């Protein structure tokens, strides 16, 4: 009886120990979803080093920690974790796409575009096409950027930001493009006013009014209205707006890097 109690007790302890890695893995996901990057990184680190997380979970744990590191601009650490994720799962499209963002953070544009290409080869989903479109736009490859943007918007027509980016890339090389409003990727009615600007249904002043008192919207308005002004033949005004977006946008916003690239092309 005593031996049976010992066996039962050992089994319970072993199960509890095995749960530690998974509990931290789950807590890391929750922290990332809440935007608590440092907490997420801590939990994923514990999950990775616990020694009891199933091997099939490790690629996701590495990408989870990399996402938290990128939010803290720990870009080299993110690349290392994404290398580890891809080594364990060579067809991990999410890891290739996120590593592209980490390379952008490090100023390694060629490596970023190579990773974006790899993600699309593995799975040509809308999000991966959108990432590659932005990176081609950074390089000044506007036709390629537009083709990917249109493909992304076609695959996910409810995403308003994909349609908005299609308009930006079309304007970059003066290609006619129809822009519709609405979509599911919005906060309230945003970025509907930006879509309406590119579609000729709204003036910039009305967009500014819709963005008022919201730092994120103001940042995006600076960049997108800048791009619209550039397409209308007003590069000086565009340059001022790009400069303001580059100075005030949160660094994890698409508009931040896009504004910096656009500004450099006008200098």
JOLINLIN-V437919 format. One record per residue. N is the residue number from 1. RES is the residue in three letters. OMEGA is omega in whole degrees, 0 to 359 (none if undefined). NEAR is the number of other C-alpha atoms within 12 Angstrom. Layout:
<<N/RES/OMEGA/NEAR> <N/RES/OMEGA/NEAR>>
This chain:
<<1/UNK/179/7> <2/UNK/179/8> <3/UNK/179/9> <4/UNK/179/10> <5/UNK/179/11> <6/UNK/180/12> <7/UNK/180/13> <8/UNK/180/14> <9/UNK/179/14> <10/UNK/180/14> <11/UNK/179/14> <12/UNK/179/14> <13/UNK/179/14> <14/UNK/179/14> <15/UNK/179/17> <16/UNK/179/15> <17/UNK/180/19> <18/UNK/182/20> <19/UNK/185/21> <20/UNK/182/26> <21/UNK/181/30> <22/UNK/178/32> <23/UNK/178/26> <24/UNK/176/33> <25/UNK/179/38> <26/UNK/179/27> <27/UNK/177/29> <28/UNK/178/36> <29/UNK/180/32> <30/UNK/181/21> <31/UNK/176/24> <32/UNK/180/30> <33/UNK/179/17> <34/UNK/181/14> <35/UNK/180/21> <36/UNK/191/23> <37/UNK/183/28> <38/UNK/177/27> <39/UNK/179/29> <40/UNK/181/35> <41/UNK/179/38> <42/UNK/182/29> <43/UNK/179/32> <44/UNK/176/41> <45/UNK/178/33> <46/UNK/180/28> <47/UNK/182/36> <48/UNK/185/34> <49/UNK/184/21> <50/UNK/180/23> <51/UNK/181/19> <52/UNK/178/24> <53/UNK/179/29> <54/UNK/184/20> <55/UNK/182/20> <56/UNK/180/15> <57/UNK/187/25> <58/UNK/178/33> <59/UNK/179/33> <60/UNK/178/34> <61/UNK/179/45> <62/UNK/180/46> <63/UNK/177/44> <64/UNK/178/46> <65/UNK/178/46> <66/UNK/179/45> <67/UNK/178/45> <68/UNK/180/40> <69/UNK/179/37> <70/UNK/179/37> <71/UNK/177/30> <72/UNK/180/26> <73/UNK/173/24> <74/UNK/195/24> <75/UNK/179/29> <76/UNK/177/25> <77/UNK/179/27> <78/UNK/178/36> <79/UNK/180/37> <80/UNK/179/25> <81/UNK/179/36> <82/UNK/171/41> <83/UNK/181/28> <84/UNK/179/27> <85/UNK/182/35> <86/UNK/177/29> <87/UNK/181/18> <88/UNK/181/21> <89/UNK/188/24> <90/UNK/179/18> <91/UNK/184/20> <92/UNK/184/31> <93/UNK/178/33> <94/UNK/181/36> <95/UNK/176/42> <96/UNK/182/43> <97/UNK/179/46> <98/UNK/178/45> <99/UNK/174/46> <100/UNK/179/44> <101/UNK/179/46> <102/UNK/177/39> <103/UNK/175/32> <104/UNK/179/39> <105/UNK/180/31> <106/UNK/181/22> <107/UNK/182/19> <108/UNK/189/22> <109/UNK/181/27> <110/UNK/178/20> <111/UNK/179/25> <112/UNK/181/33> <113/UNK/177/36> <114/UNK/178/25> <115/UNK/177/37> <116/UNK/176/40> <117/UNK/181/32> <118/UNK/179/30> <119/UNK/180/33> <120/UNK/178/31> <121/UNK/179/20> <122/UNK/182/21> <123/UNK/183/20> <124/UNK/179/25> <125/UNK/186/27> <126/UNK/183/30> <127/UNK/180/32> <128/UNK/175/39> <129/UNK/179/41> <130/UNK/177/43> <131/UNK/180/43> <132/UNK/176/46> <133/UNK/181/42> <134/UNK/181/46> <135/UNK/174/41> <136/UNK/177/33> <137/UNK/176/37> <138/UNK/181/36> <139/UNK/185/24> <140/UNK/177/22> <141/UNK/191/21> <142/UNK/180/29> <143/UNK/178/25> <144/UNK/179/27> <145/UNK/181/34> <146/UNK/180/39> <147/UNK/179/32> <148/UNK/180/38> <149/UNK/178/41> <150/UNK/179/35> <151/UNK/178/28> <152/UNK/181/33> <153/UNK/178/32> <154/UNK/180/22> <155/UNK/180/20> <156/UNK/186/24> <157/UNK/179/25> <158/UNK/182/21> <159/UNK/184/31> <160/UNK/180/33> <161/UNK/176/40> <162/UNK/179/44> <163/UNK/178/43> <164/UNK/179/47> <165/UNK/175/44> <166/UNK/179/43> <167/UNK/180/41> <168/UNK/182/47> <169/UNK/177/42> <170/UNK/181/34> <171/UNK/184/32> <172/UNK/176/34> <173/UNK/170/24> <174/UNK/177/19> <175/UNK/179/17> <176/UNK/184/17> <177/UNK/178/25> <178/UNK/182/21> <179/UNK/177/32> <180/UNK/181/28> <181/UNK/178/31> <182/UNK/179/26> <183/UNK/186/25> <184/UNK/183/19> <185/UNK/183/21> <186/UNK/169/22> <187/UNK/191/19> <188/UNK/179/14> <189/UNK/181/20> <190/UNK/8/31> <191/UNK/179/37> <192/UNK/179/36> <193/UNK/178/39> <194/UNK/175/45> <195/UNK/180/39> <196/UNK/176/30> <197/UNK/181/34> <198/UNK/178/39> <199/UNK/178/27> <200/UNK/183/21> <201/UNK/185/18> <202/UNK/178/21> <203/UNK/181/20> <204/UNK/181/28> <205/UNK/179/16> <206/UNK/177/19> <207/UNK/178/31> <208/UNK/181/27> <209/UNK/180/18> <210/UNK/182/28> <211/UNK/189/28> <212/UNK/174/18> <213/UNK/176/11> <214/UNK/187/16> <215/UNK/181/18> <216/UNK/180/26> <217/UNK/179/33> <218/UNK/177/35> <219/UNK/180/37> <220/UNK/178/42> <221/UNK/178/44> <222/UNK/182/40> <223/UNK/187/44> <224/UNK/176/46> <225/UNK/173/46> <226/UNK/179/42> <227/UNK/178/45> <228/UNK/178/40> <229/UNK/178/28> <230/UNK/179/31> <231/UNK/179/27> <232/UNK/177/21> <233/UNK/178/16> <234/UNK/186/17> <235/UNK/181/24> <236/UNK/178/19> <237/UNK/177/23> <238/UNK/182/32> <239/UNK/179/32> <240/UNK/181/27> <241/UNK/176/36> <242/UNK/181/40> <243/UNK/180/32> <244/UNK/178/28> <245/UNK/180/37> <246/UNK/182/32> <247/UNK/190/20> <248/UNK/183/26> <249/UNK/168/29> <250/UNK/188/23> <251/UNK/178/24> <252/UNK/176/26> <253/UNK/176/25> <254/UNK/182/32> <255/UNK/180/40> <256/UNK/182/34> <257/UNK/180/34> <258/UNK/179/40> <259/UNK/179/40> <260/UNK/181/32> <261/UNK/180/30> <262/UNK/179/37> <263/UNK/180/31> <264/UNK/180/19> <265/UNK/181/20> <266/UNK/183/21> <267/UNK/none/14>>
